[in-house]
């Protein structure tokens, strides 16, 4: 896996991950529960991670930075234009850079 950017949709129990390569093409999309999120991200080489600002975002930011990732917390007002229904598109993460 050559993931350069990782977008994570934080939720209460299930998290959606979308890994993108340098060209912005999705390499991997995965749903994981809270118990294995940290383990899943730990297995990915250091990359840029984007997460939407929420109550738990800064906790996850600290945890991911301990693993060597660079984390960018995005304000919800900038995420909203890319939301389709209740799901975020992979391009939202790419365009936020």
Secondary structure, 3 states (H helix, E strand, C coil): CCCCEEEEECCCCEEEEEEECCCCCEEEEEEEEHHHHHHHHHCCCCCEEEEECCCCHHHHHHHHHHCCCEEEEECHHHHHHHEECCEECHHHHHHCC
